[in-house]
């Protein structure tokens, strides 16, 4: 047997035969939901199907390599962190204590807690603060030198108002007045800032009829006639016994039956009450525990490495609804840590007992839903779930940079899915994705990699002491490259260590000093090294830019190159600027395929077919999935007695997926047929599904 024959035989054995199954995976696929309500958006339309999870495993258990989509409109893509304009600036210049006197002092209160026979999570929180004695000034939580001011937004709360998403957030917690900006979008690509007359920490807004109500950390409630105000004080909410309800991290939830609820607490346990929708200051029920700290769950631990069993500083509770199931999202880990993370539990009643849905993986974005090894930002903290008018379930979340004072934070956004068992999954992303509402063959991830991090290939015109060019490519937003003070033409060249087709870039800016405002905009040009002419050619010209972005995401026509050159031409407020991370997105799968390194010499096309019946609102639905387990993109057709669906270029490790409406209340057992083709190769497979009665 020749070496080529041996290689072909090995490839056939690795692929395996065409496989069929009658059950869908318990988590990761959204079959359907009769109604989703979140953030006070009642009456939203039902999602009756959604894209399958983008990253699948190969038959050998490891993640499949991403195959780029073809003919993608890059103008419909985004990447995290989101391009939010006019993010607030927080400036807390400070210095360390001149001596170590009083640093790490042990207090009598610390000893008292350590001697207690039993602890609560409140004891853990207190012990944590006492353990930092002397490290920060009076009223401070963290040691902080405060070299520079910084941009920040966090604690995102989303509201759907007639198809427009409004996003409320905390701003700079060190400022006298919190951020009054709320952003709005109709396409998830363009965000418009609106200035309000009131700024709260961790604001939450709900629409009840033609009124809007807002609350925040330890504040009274406010009322307005529009989602952007002007707001007037309504009063403090009061418990049944007349006691004022003053709490942190309040979140409203308007149920589909018109009843209004409030989830609250900054620190375990997370509590819930019912409110009067005609006057939210009136509490209608006794408070109940919805979610409590569990030290056995590592994701709930405090600390950068989840090392603290004492408490999790649970916060950010939010209630939302999918079909007839209620969910409570809770955040833990500490907003100063990049291990900041969120998890969910579910219940059949809003103030009932919450437990893990079957197949649920917490924290959100961990395990099967993870984007390893492409994820740069591992945390998804305080945020909210919302459903848009197309039925997309969107998770807006906080992730932490944690350098200057511990509260430098950004916005992340990803689309989520609910599986047939009720498990909720979100694949956290930081490479270009199609915006919610846009998919190609069931995919949102367009198949690009970050090609510019840790390549060991860079050059700069200069660098300030301790701010070497390595720090603009080190996979971290906590460090940055800064040019020398006397550099009049700051230039950064990033080499990829390989030729790639590139089509997008994201520049995470680092403004230096304390003398800039939220209106400061960075101006620059971006070029690529044309391989054929061996010369620099233009990609992006923003030398006249006046939009103040912190993370500038730009797209361009695809080019083949091995390096890009960034030139900083200035800022609108004439302040120095560096680069925290220069991310270039591209792929060389196409190049490798063109050069014959990805073989396609097997007669049959290998696919894994699955089918399942399900009841939704008294109707029977048939869900069919075909996973491409071959070694090249495949054309796949799903055929049932209730219609067919054709998909072109389903990438390796990706799915052709569709939910067929039968318009019946019962189905007998049957089979579906799936045809797959790659070039001149083809195969046909069948999968059985069980009978179902939905009456």
BAGUSE-262902 format. One record per atom (N, C-alpha, C): x, y negated, z negated; residue in one letter. Coordinates in steps of 0.2 Angstrom, whole numbers, plus 5000, padded with zeros to 4 digits. Atoms other than C-alpha are relative to their C-alpha. Layout:
BEGIN
XYZa/...
// end
This chain:
BEGIN
500450065000x/500050005000x/500449945000x/499650064999x/500749835005x/499849954994x/500150045005x/500949694993x/499349965001x/500650044998x/499549595002x/499450044998x/500649965002x/498349745000x/499950014993x/500149995007x/498749764982x/499749934997x/500250075002x/498449574979x/499250005001x/500750004998x/496749594988x/499650044995x/500449955004x/496249744978x/500049974993x/500050035007x/496749654961x/499549945000x/500550055000x/495649504966x/499350035000x/500749965000x/494149624970x/499950024993x/500149975007x/494349704953x/499949954995x/500150055005x/494449544944x/499349975001x/500650034999x/492949474952x/499450044997x/500649965002x/491849624948x/499550015005x/500650004995x/490249674957x/499549954998x/500550045001x/488749574959x/499650034994x/500349975006x/487849584942x/499449964999x/500750035001x/486049554937x/499850004993x/500250005007x/485249514920x/499349975000x/500750025000x/483449484915x/499949944994x/500050055005x/483849354901x/500549955001x/499650065000x/484449184901x/500449994994x/499650015006x/485849124889x/499649964995x/500450035006x/485149064872x/500149935000x/499950075000x/485948894873x/500349985006x/499750034995x/486448774886x/499649995006x/500450014994x/485048784899x/499449974998x/500750035001x/483548674899x/499550035005x/500549974996x/482148774905x/499449955001x/500650055000x/480748644901x/499849984993x/500350025006x/479948544888x/499449965002x/500750044998x/478148484888x/500049934998x/500050075001x/478548324880x/500649984996x/499550025004x/480048234873x/499949934998x/500150075003x/479948084861x/500549994996x/499550025004x/481347994853x/500149935000x/499950075001x/481747824846x/499449965001x/500650045000x/479947774846x/499750005007x/500350004993x/479647804865x/499550065000x/500649955000x/477947894864x/499850015007x/500350004994x/477147964879x/500550015006x/499550004995x/478747994889x/499850075004x/500249944996x/478548124904x/500550064998x/499649945002x/479148304902x/500550025004x/499549974996x/480748364908x/499850085001x/500249934999x/480348534917x/500550045003x/499449974997x/482048574922x/500649964999x/499450045000x/483848514921x/500650045002x/499449974997x/485548544927x/500350054994x/499749955005x/486448694919x/500649974997x/499450035003x/487948664908x/500650005005x/499550014994x/489348604920x/500650054999x/499449965000x/490848704913x/499750074998x/500249935002x/490548894913x/500750044999x/499449965001x/491749034909x/500150055006x/499949954994x/492549144922x/499950074997x/500249935002x/492249334921x/500550024995x/499549985005x/493849344910x/500049964994x/500250045006x/493149224897x/500349934999x/499750065000x/494249074901x/499649955004x/500450044996x/493548914908x/500250005007x/499850004993x/493448904926x/500349935002x/499750064998x/494448774935x/499449965004x/500650044997x/493348624941x/500249995007x/499950014993x/493048614959x/499649945002x/500350064999x/492648444966x/499450005004x/500550014996x/491048394973x/500249965006x/499950044994x/491048334991x/499549955001x/500550054998x/490248174998x/499649974994x/500350035005x/489948104981x/500049925000x/500050075000x/489347924980x/500349974993x/499750015006x/490647864967x/499749944996x/500350065003x/489647704964x/499450024995x/500549975004x/488347824955x/500450034994x/499649965006x/489747884942x/500249954995x/499750045006x/490347824925x/500550054997x/499649965004x/491547884913x/500049974993x/499950025007x/491747874894x/500749974998x/500650045003x/491947754885x/499749955005x/500450044996x/490647654893x/500249935001x/499850074998x/490947484902x/499549954997x/500450055003x/490047374889x/500349945000x/499750075000x/490347194892x/499849964994x/500150055005x/490447064879x/500050044993x/499949975007x/490947184864x/500349954995x/499850045005x/491147094848x/500750014998x/499350005003x/492847044841x/500050004993x/500050005008x/493247084823x/500849984999x/499350035001x/494846994816x/500150004992x/499950005007x/495447044799x/500850004998x/499350005002x/497246994797x/500250014993x/499949985007x/498047064782x/500750025000x/499349975001x/499647134774x/500050044994x/500049965006x/500147264762x/500249964994x/499850035006x/500447224744x/500750005000x/499350015000x/502147164740x/500450054997x/499749945004x/502547304728x/499550064999x/500449945001x/501947474724x/499650004993x/500450005006x/501247424707x/499350015001x/500749985000x/499547494704x/499850045006x/500149964995x/499647594720x/499950074998x/500149945002x/498847764717x/499950014993x/500249995007x/498347734699x/499450044999x/500549955002x/497347864691x/499549964995x/500550045004x/495747784683x/499750054995x/500449965004x/494747844668x/499450035003x/500649974996x/493247874680x/500250065004x/499849954996x/494247984691x/500150064995x/499949945005x/494748094675x/499350034998x/500749985002x/492848094670x/499750055005x/500349964995x/492348164687x/500450075001x/499649945000x/493748294687x/499850054995x/500249965006x/493148354670x/499350035001x/500749985000x/491348374675x/500050085002x/500049934998x/490848564676x/499750015007x/500349994993x/489748534692x/500049935003x/500050064996x/489848414706x/499449995005x/500550014994x/488648334719x/500449965005x/499650034995x/489148254735x/500149934998x/499950075002x/488948084727x/500750004996x/499450005004x/490348134715x/500650005005x/499550004995x/491448174730x/500149945003x/499950074997x/491148004738x/500349964995x/499750055005x/491547914721x/500850024999x/499349985001x/493148024719x/500449985006x/499750024994x/493647984737x/500249924999x/499950075001x/493547794733x/500549994995x/499650005005x/494447814717x/500750025001x/499449984998x/495847904725x/500449955004x/499750054996x/496247754736x/500249944996x/499950065004x/496547634721x/500649975002x/499450044999x/497747504725x/500249995007x/499850004993x/497947544743x/499749945004x/500350064996x/496747404749x/499949954995x/500150065004x/496347234742x/499350014997x/500750005003x/494747194732x/499550015005x/500549994995x/493247264741x/500250035006x/499849974994x/494247344754x/500050085000x/500149935000x/494047524759x/500750045003x/499549974997x/495647554769x/500749954999x/499450044998x/497447504770x/500049975007x/500050034993x/497647384784x/500449945001x/499650054998x/498947274791x/499749955004x/500450054996x/497847194804x/500449965005x/499650044995x/499147154818x/499649965005x/500450034995x/497747114830x/499350004999x/500750005000x/495947074832x/499850065004x/500249944996x/494947214840x/499350005002x/500649994998x/493447254850x/499650064996x/500349945003x/492147364842x/499249995001x/500749995000x/490347424843x/499950074998x/500149935003x/489547574834x/499350014998x/500649995003x/488047654826x/499449995005x/500550014994x/487047654843x/499350034999x/500749985001x/485147654842x/499749985007x/500350014993x/484247674859x/499250005000x/500850015000x/482447624863x/499850005008x/500350004993x/481547664880x/499449965000x/500650045000x/480347524884x/499849995008x/500250004993x/479447554901x/500650015005x/499549994995x/480947624909x/500749974999x/499450045002x/482247504902x/500350034993x/499749985006x/483447574889x/500349944997x/499750055004x/483947454875x/500450034995x/499549975004x/485447494865x/500249954995x/499950045005x/485647414848x/500650034996x/499449985003x/487347424838x/500249964995x/499650045004x/488347374824x/500649965003x/499450034997x/489747254828x/500650004995x/499450005004x/491247194818x/499849994993x/500350005007x/490847234800x/500449954996x/499750055004x/492147114794x/499849925001x/500250074998x/491346964802x/499449974995x/500550035004x/490146844792x/499350025003x/500649984996x/488746874805x/500150065004x/499949944995x/488547044813x/499849995007x/500150014993x/488447064831x/499249995001x/500750024999x/486746994838x/499950035007x/500149974993x/487047084855x/499650065001x/500349944998x/485847214862x/500150005008x/499949984993x/486247294879x/499450035003x/500649974996x/484947344892x/500350035007x/499949974994x/485047454907x/499450045003x/500549964997x/483947534920x/500350065004x/499749954996x/485247644929x/500650034996x/499549975004x/486547684915x/500749985003x/499450024997x/487847604926x/500249924999x/500050075001x/487547414924x/499749984993x/500350015006x/487347354906x/500049924999x/500150075001x/486647174902x/500049984993x/500050025008x/487047094885x/499449954999x/500550055002x/485646994877x/500149984993x/499950025007x/485946884862x/499449994996x/500650015004x/484646894848x/500249954994x/499950045006x/484346784833x/500250034994x/499949975006x/484646914820x/500550065002x/499549954999x/486147034819x/500050044993x/500049965006x/486047184807x/500650065001x/499649945000x/487247334803x/499650065001x/500449944999x/486647494810x/499349995002x/500750014999x/485047424817x/499650055004x/500549964996x/483547524823x/499449975001x/500650044997x/482047464833x/499550055002x/500649964998x/480347544836x/499549965003x/500650034997x/478947494847x/499450034998x/500749985002x/477147514840x/499549965003x/500550044997x/475847454852x/500449945004x/499650064997x/476447274858x/500449974995x/499550035005x/477547244842x/500650055000x/499349975001x/479347284839x/500249994993x/499850005007x/480047324822x/500750025000x/499349995001x/481847314817x/500250014992x/499849995007x/482747374801x/500850015001x/499349985000x/484647394796x/500250024993x/499749985006x/485747434782x/499849954994x/500250045006x/484947364766x/499749945002x/500450064997x/483847244775x/499350004999x/500750004999x/482047194775x/499950025008x/500249984993x/481047244791x/499949935004x/500250064996x/480847114805x/499550025006x/500549984995x/479547104819x/500149955005x/499950044995x/479547034836x/499550025006x/500449994995x/478547024852x/500450035006x/499649984995x/479947084863x/500650044997x/499449975003x/481447204861x/500649964999x/499450045001x/482647064861x/499949944995x/500250055004x/481746954849x/499649945003x/499750015007x/481546824842x/499750044995x/500249965005x/481446914826x/499849964994x/500150035007x/480546854810x/499950054995x/500049955006x/480646934793x/499250024999x/500649975002x/479147054789x/500050014993x/500049985007x/479647104772x/500450074999x/499749945002x/480447244762x/499550065000x/500449945001x/479747424763x/500050024993x/500149985007x/479047484747x/499750074999x/500249935001x/478847664740x/499349994997x/500749995003x/477147724733x/500049974993x/500050035007x/477647664716x/500249934999x/499950075000x/478047494721x/500849985001x/499350015000x/479947514721x/500249985007x/499850014993x/480847434736x/500450055003x/499649964996x/481547544749x/500649965003x/499450044997x/483347474752x/500550065001x/499649954998x/484447594761x/500449995006x/499550014994x/485847614773x/499750055006x/500149964994x/485647694791x/499350025000x/500749994999x/483747674793x/499950025007x/500249984993x/483047754809x/499250015000x/500749994999x/481247734814x/499950065005x/500249954995x/480347884823x/499249995001x/500750014998x/478647854832x/499850075003x/500349944998x/477748024834x/499549995006x/500450014995x/476748064849x/499249994998x/500750015003x/475148064838x/499949934997x/500050075003x/475547884833x/500249994993x/499850015007x/476147914816x/500849985000x/499350035000x/477747824811x/500450034994x/499549975006x/479247894800x/500649965000x/499350035001x/480847824793x/500550054997x/499449965002x/482447924791x/500549964997x/499550055003x/483747844779x/500550044996x/499549995005x/485247854768x/500750005003x/499350004999x/487047824769x/500450044995x/499849955005x/487747974760x/499550054999x/500549945001x/486948144757x/499649984994x/500449974995x/485548184756x/499749955005x/500450044996x/484648114771x/499350014999x/500650005002x/482948074767x/499549985005x/500550024995x/481248044776x/499449984997x/500650025002x/479647954773x/499549995006x/500550034995x/478047914783x/499849934998x/500250075000x/477647734786x/499349985003x/500650024997x/476047644790x/500249965007x/499850034993x/476147604809x/499749935001x/500350064999x/475047454807x/500449954995x/499650045004x/476247384793x/500650044997x/499449965002x/477947474792x/500349994993x/499750015007x/478347394775x/499650054995x/500349965005x/477047514767x/500250075001x/499849935000x/477747684763x/499450054998x/500649965001x/476347824764x/500150064997x/499949935003x/477247974757x/500650004995x/499450005004x/478448024744x/500650025004x/499449984996x/480248044750x/500250075000x/499849935000x/480848214755x/500750015003x/499449994997x/482548284759x/500050045006x/500049974993x/482848324777x/500650045002x/499449974998x/484648364778x/500549994994x/499550015005x/485948394764x/500750025001x/499449984999x/487748414763x/500250074998x/499849935002x/488448594764x/500750015001x/499349994999x/490248614760x/500350065004x/499849944997x/490248784768x/500149985008x/500050024993x/490048694785x/500649955001x/499450044999x/491748624791x/499949945003x/500150064996x/491048504803x/499849944996x/500350055004x/490248414789x/500549974995x/499550025005x/491848384779x/500349935002x/499650074999x/492748214777x/500750025001x/499350004998x/494448184784x/500250015007x/499750004993x/495448174800x/500050075002x/499949934999x/495748364799x/499450044997x/500649975003x/494048404791x/500250044993x/499749975006x/495048444775x/499649994994x/500350025006x/493948374762x/499350044999x/500649965001x/492648494755x/499549964995x/500450045005x/492048364742x/499449975002x/500650034998x/490848274753x/500149995008x/499950024993x/490548224771x/499849935002x/500350064999x/489848054769x/499550005006x/500549994995x/488348104779x/499649945001x/500350064998x/487447964788x/499750015007x/500250004993x/486647914804x/499450055001x/500649954999x/485048024802x/499549975005x/500550024995x/483848014817x/499550065001x/500549954998x/482248104820x/499849995007x/500350004993x/481648154838x/499750065001x/500449954999x/480548274846x/500150035007x/500049964994x/480648404860x/499450055000x/500649965000x/478948484864x/499750004994x/500350005006x/478248534848x/500550014994x/499449995005x/479948544839x/500349934998x/499750065003x/480648404828x/500750024999x/499350005001x/482448374827x/500349954995x/499650055004x/483548284814x/500750005002x/499350014999x/485248224819x/500349974994x/499650035006x/486548194805x/500749995002x/499350014999x/488248124806x/500450014994x/499549995006x/489748174795x/500749995002x/499250004999x/491648164793x/500349934999x/499750075002x/491847974790x/500249965006x/500050044994x/491747834803x/500749975001x/499350024999x/493647804800x/500450055003x/499649944997x/494147974807x/499750025007x/500149984994x/494248044824x/499650075000x/500449955001x/493348194817x/499349994999x/500750035001x/491748094816x/499650045005x/500349954996x/490448214822x/499250014998x/500750005001x/488548244824x/499850075000x/500349935000x/487448404821x/499349995000x/500750005001x/485648444822x/499750064997x/500449955002x/484348544814x/499349995002x/500750014998x/482448574818x/499550034996x/500649985004x/480748594811x/499450005004x/500750004996x/478948624816x/499649944997x/500350065002x/478448464806x/500549954998x/499550055001x/479248294804x/500350004993x/499750005007x/479448304785x/500050074997x/500049935002x/479548494784x/500750024999x/499449975001x/480948614781x/500450005006x/499650004994x/482348594794x/500650064999x/499649945000x/483448744799x/500450005007x/499750004994x/484648784813x/499650045005x/500349964995x/483848834829x/500450065002x/499649944998x/484349004836x/500549985005x/499550014995x/486048984846x/500249934999x/499750075001x/486348804839x/500750004998x/499350015001x/488148754839x/500149934997x/499850065003x/488648614827x/500749994999x/500350074998x/489448484829x/499950005007x/500250014993x/488748424845x/500749995004x/499450004996x/490048454859x/500550054998x/499549955002x/490948594850x/499850075004x/500149934997x/491148774857x/499850005007x/500249994993x/490248824872x/499949935004x/500250064997x/489748644875x/500749955001x/499450045000x/491548574874x/500349995007x/499750024994x/492548494888x/500850015000x/499349995000x/494248564883x/500250035006x/499550055003x/495548534889x/500049935002x/500050074997x/494948374897x/499849954996x/500350055005x/494148294882x/500649964997x/499550045003x/495248144876x/499749984993x/500350035006x/493948084863x/499650064997x/500349945003x/493448234852x/499449994996x/500650015005x/492148144841x/499449975003x/500650034997x/490348104844x/499649984993x/500350025007x/489748004828x/499449965001x/500650035001x/488347894823x/499749975007x/500350024994x/487147874838x/499350025000x/500749985000x/485447924844x/499950035007x/500249964994x/484548034857x/499449965002x/500650034998x/483247954868x/499850045007x/500249974994x/482248014883x/499849955005x/500250054995x/482047914899x/499450025004x/500749994996x/480547904911x/500150065004x/499949944996x/481348044921x/500150064996x/499949945004x/481448164907x/500750024998x/499349985002x/483348154904x/500149984993x/499950015007x/483848174886x/500749985000x/499450035000x/485248054883x/500349994993x/499750015007x/486448054868x/500549945001x/499550065000x/487247884865x/500450014993x/499649995006x/488647904852x/500649964999x/499450045002x/490047824843x/500650045000x/499449965001x/491847884844x/500549954997x/499650045005x/493247814833x/500750005004x/499350014999x/494947744838x/500449994994x/499750005007x/495347704820x/500749985000x/499350035001x/496947594821x/500049944996x/499850075003x/496847414816x/499750004993x/500350005007x/495647434801x/499650064998x/500449945002x/494847604802x/499350005004x/500750004997x/493247544811x/500049975007x/499950024993x/493847514829x/499650055004x/500549954997x/492447604839x/499849985007x/500250004993x/491747634856x/499350045001x/500749974998x/490147694865x/500250065005x/500049954995x/490047864873x/499250025002x/500749984998x/488547934883x/500050065004x/500049944997x/488148104889x/499250035001x/500749975000x/486548204895x/500050074997x/500149945004x/485948344884x/499450045003x/500549964998x/484848494886x/499850044994x/500349965005x/483748604876x/499950075003x/500049934997x/483848794879x/499350034998x/500749975002x/482348914877x/499950024993x/500149985007x/482748954859x/499949934996x/500050075003x/482748764855x/500649974998x/499350035002x/484648744853x/500149955005x/499850064996x/485248574859x/500750005001x/499350004999x/486848564868x/500249935005x/499750064996x/487848414875x/500750015002x/499350004998x/489448424885x/500349935000x/499750075001x/490448274879x/500550005006x/499650014994x/491348204894x/500549944999x/499550064999x/492848084898x/500350005007x/499850014993x/493048114916x/499349985004x/500650034996x/491848044930x/499450055000x/500649964999x/490048104929x/499549965004x/500650034997x/488548064939x/499549974995x/500450035005x/487447944929x/499350045000x/500649965001x/485848024922x/499549985005x/500550014995x/484548054935x/500350025007x/499749994994x/485848094948x/500450074999x/499749945000x/486448274952x/500150025007x/499849974993x/487248374966x/500050074999x/500149935001x/486748554966x/500050024993x/500049995007x/486348544948x/500649984996x/499450035004x/487948464943x/500049934999x/499950075001x/488348304935x/500849995000x/499350005000x/490248334932x/500350005008x/499950004992x/490948284950x/500750045001x/499449964999x/492548394947x/500749975000x/499350035000x/493948274944x/500350004993x/499649995006x/495348284931x/500349934999x/499550065002x/496348144922x/500750025002x/499449984997x/497948154932x/500649964997x/499550045002x/498948024923x/500250004993x/499850005007x/499148074905x/500650054999x/499549965002x/500748144898x/500450035006x/499749984994x/501548164915x/500849995000x/499350025001x/503248104909x/500349965006x/499850044994x/503347994925x/499749934999x/500350075001x/503147804921x/500649955001x/499550055000x/504047644924x/499649934998x/500350075001x/503647464917x/500549955001x/499650064999x/504347294920x/500449984993x/499750015007x/504647284901x/499650034995x/500449985006x/504047334884x/500249964994x/499950035007x/503847254867x/500350054996x/499749955004x/504747334853x/499550044997x/500549955002x/503847494848x/499450015004x/500649994996x/502647484862x/500250025007x/499849974994x/503447594875x/499550025005x/500549984995x/502647644892x/499750064998x/500349945001x/502347814885x/499349994997x/500650015004x/500947744874x/499449995004x/500650014996x/499847704889x/499850065004x/500149944997x/499847884894x/500050064995x/499849945005x/499947984878x/499350034997x/500649975002x/498148034877x/499749984993x/500250025006x/497747924863x/499849925001x/500150075000x/496847754861x/500249964994x/499750035006x/497647724844x/500749965001x/499450024998x/499247674853x/500049965006x/500150044994x/499647554867x/500749985002x/499450034997x/501047494879x/499849925000x/500050074999x/501347304878x/500649975003x/499450034997x/502447204889x/500449954996x/499650055004x/503847094882x/499749935001x/500350075000x/503346914877x/500249965006x/499850044995x/504346844891x/499950035007x/500149964994x/503746964905x/499549965004x/500450044996x/502946844918x/499650045005x/500449964995x/502346984929x/500050084998x/500149945003x/501847134918x/499850065005x/500149954995x/501947294929x/500050074997x/500049935002x/501547474925x/499950055005x/500149954994x/501847624937x/499950064996x/500249945002x/501047784933x/500150065005x/499949944995x/501747944942x/499650064997x/500449945002x/500648104942x/500450065000x/499649945000x/502048234944x/499750055005x/500349954995x/501048304959x/499649955005x/500550044996x/500048234974x/499350024998x/500749995001x/498248214971x/499549955004x/500550054998x/496648144979x/499749974995x/500350045005x/496148004968x/499449965002x/500550044998x/494547904968x/499749964995x/500350045006x/494247824951x/500649984995x/499550025005x/495247734937x/499649974994x/500250045006x/494947674919x/500549974997x/499550035003x/495947554911x/499849974993x/500250025007x/495747534892x/500549954997x/499650065001x/496447364888x/500149994992x/499950025007x/497247314871x/500249935000x/499950075001x/497147124868x/500449994994x/499550015006x/498547064857x/499949934997x/500150065004x/498446944843x/499349994997x/500750015003x/496946864835x/499649945003x/500250064997x/496646714846x/499650015007x/500449994994x/495346784858x/499350014998x/500750005002x/493446794859x/499750065004x/500449944996x/492146924866x/500049985007x/500050024993x/492246824882x/500650015004x/499349994997x/494046864886x/500050055005x/500049954994x/494246954903x/500750015002x/499449994997x/495747034910x/500050005007x/499950014993x/496347004927x/500650045003x/499449954998x/497447134937x/499850025007x/500049964994x/497747224953x/500250074999x/499849935000x/497947414956x/500150025007x/499849974994x/498847494970x/500250075000x/499849935000x/499347664976x/500650015005x/499449994995x/500947734984x/499750045006x/500249964994x/500447785002x/500650055002x/499449954999x/501447945005x/500250005007x/499850004993x/501447935024x/500449945002x/499650064998x/502147755025x/500549984994x/499650015006x/503047765008x/500049924998x/500150075002x/502347595003x/499449994995x/500650025005x/501147514990x/499549975004x/500650024996x/499447494997x/499449984994x/500550025005x/497947404988x/499450054999x/500649965002x/496547494978x/499549964997x/500550055004x/495747364967x/500349934999x/499750075002x/495947174966x/499549974996x/500450035005x/495247104950x/500449944997x/499550065002x/496446954950x/499549944998x/500550055002x/494846844948x/499550024996x/500649975004x/493846944936x/499949964994x/500250045006x/492846854923x/499550044996x/500549965005x/491847004915x/500450034995x/499649975006x/492547054898x/499850074998x/500149935002x/492647234898x/500650034996x/499549965004x/493647344886x/500350065003x/499849944996x/493747494896x/499749995007x/500250024993x/493647444915x/500150065004x/500149954995x/493047584926x/499949985007x/500050024993x/493347564944x/500050065005x/500049954995x/493047674959x/500249975007x/499750024993x/493747674977x/500050055005x/499949954995x/493947764993x/500550054998x/499549955002x/494847934990x/500649995004x/499450004997x/496647924994x/500550064997x/499549955002x/498148054993x/500649964998x/499450035002x/499547994982x/500350034994x/499649975006x/500748034968x/500149954995x/499950055005x/500747864959x/499649945001x/500450064999x/499847704956x/500449944996x/499750065003x/500447524951x/499549954998x/500450055003x/499547414939x/500449934999x/499750075001x/499947224939x/499549964996x/500450055004x/499247114925x/500149935002x/499950074998x/498946944932x/499849954995x/500250055005x/498246864917x/499350024996x/500649995003x/496746844906x/499649935000x/500450074999x/495346704906x/500149964994x/499950045006x/495846654888x/500849994999x/499350005000x/497746664892x/500350034993x/499749965006x/498146794878x/500350065003x/499749944998x/499346934880x/499650065000x/500449945000x/498647104884x/500550065002x/499649944999x/499347284884x/499550055003x/500449944997x/498647454890x/500050054995x/500049945005x/498047584877x/500050065004x/499949934996x/497747714891x/499849985007x/500150004993x/497847714910x/499850065002x/500249934998x/496747854916x/499849995007x/500150004993x/496747894934x/499750075002x/500449944999x/495448024940x/500150035007x/499949974993x/495848144955x/500050084999x/500049934999x/496048324961x/500450025005x/499649974994x/497148434971x/499850075002x/500349944998x/496048584972x/499950005008x/500150004993x/495648524990x/500750015004x/499449994997x/497448514994x/500350075000x/499849935001x/497848694987x/499650045005x/500449964995x/496348764997x/500249995007x/499850014993x/496948685013x/500650045001x/499449974999x/498648765010x/499950084999x/500149935000x/497848945008x/500250034993x/499849975007x/498248964989x/499450034997x/500649975002x/496449004986x/499750045005x/500249954995x/495949164995x/499350015000x/500749985000x/494249215001x/500050065005x/499949944995x/494649385009x/499650064997x/500449945002x/493249495000x/499449995004x/500650004996x/491749545010x/499449984997x/500650025003x/490449524997x/500149944996x/500050065004x/490049364988x/499850024993x/500249985007x/490049384969x/499649954996x/500450055003x/488649304960x/499750044994x/500349975006x/487849344943x/499349964999x/500750034999x/485949324944x/499650014993x/500449995006x/484749294929x/499349975001x/500750034999x/482849264928x/499750014993x/500450005006x/481649224914x/499449975001x/500650045000x/479849184912x/499949964993x/500150045006x/479249054900x/499349965000x/500650045001x/477648964894x/500149934998x/500050085002x/477448774894x/499449975001x/500750045000x/475848684890x/499550055003x/500549954998x/474848844894x/500150035007x/499949984993x/475648874911x/500750045000x/499449965000x/476949004916x/500549985005x/499450034996x/478648954923x/500550065001x/499549954999x/479949064931x/500749965001x/499450034999x/481749014929x/500550045003x/499549964997x/483149074940x/500749975000x/499350034999x/485049054939x/500450055003x/499449964997x/486449114950x/500649974999x/499450025002x/488149094943x/500550025006x/499549994995x/489549084957x/500650034996x/499449975003x/490849214950x/500550015005x/499649994995x/491749214967x/500649954999x/499450055001x/493349114971x/500049945005x/500150064995x/492648984983x/499349984999x/500750025000x/491048874984x/499650045004x/500549964996x/489548964990x/499349975001x/500750024999x/487848924998x/499650064997x/500449965004x/486549004987x/499249995001x/500750014999x/484649034990x/499650044995x/500449975005x/483449074976x/499350015003x/500649994997x/481849164983x/499650044995x/500449975004x/480349204973x/499350005003x/500750004997x/478449234976x/499749934999x/500350075002x/478149054970x/500549945004x/499750054996x/479348964982x/500850025000x/499349985000x/481248964986x/500449935000x/499650065001x/482648844983x/500750015003x/499449994997x/484248824993x/500549954998x/499450045003x/485948754986x/500650015005x/499450004997x/487448704996x/500649994996x/499450015003x/489248724990x/500050004992x/500049995007x/488948784973x/500750024998x/499349995001x/490748774965x/500150074996x/499849945004x/491648924957x/499849984992x/500250015007x/490948944939x/499449964999x/500650055001x/489448834942x/499450045002x/500649964999x/487648884944x/499549965005x/500650034997x/486248864956x/499450024996x/500549995005x/484748844945x/499449965001x/500750034999x/482848804947x/499550044996x/500649975003x/481248824937x/499449995005x/500550004995x/479848874948x/499350004996x/500750005003x/478048824943x/499650045004x/500449954997x/476848964946x/499349985001x/500750025001x/475248864942x/499550054998x/500449955003x/474649014933x/500150004993x/499949995007x/474349054915x/500350074998x/499749935002x/475049234916x/500450025007x/499649974994x/476349324927x/500150084998x/499849935000x/476549514930x/500850005001x/499349994999x/478349584929x/500150005008x/499850004993x/479249564946x/500849995000x/499350014998x/480949524954x/500149945004x/499850064995x/481849374962x/500550035004x/499449984996x/483049384976x/500449945001x/499550054999x/484649284978x/500550025005x/499549994994x/485649264994x/500649954999x/499450045001x/487449204993x/500450015007x/499550004995x/488649155007x/500649965000x/499450045000x/490449095009x/500350025007x/499749994993x/490949075027x/499650065003x/500349944996x/490649245036x/499950064995x/500149955005x/490449335019x/499349994997x/500650015003x/488749365011x/499850064996x/500349955005x/487749464998x/499349984998x/500650015002x/486049484992x/499950044993x/500149975006x/485549524974x/499349994997x/500650005003x/483949554964x/500050004992x/500150005007x/483449514946x/499350014998x/500749995003x/481949574936x/499849954995x/500350055006x/480849464925x/499450044997x/500549975004x/479649514912x/499349975001x/500750025000x/477749494912x/499949954994x/500150055005x/477149344902x/499249985000x/500650025001x/475449284896x/500049934996x/499950075003x/475249094892x/499349984997x/500750025002x/473349094888x/499949994992x/
// end
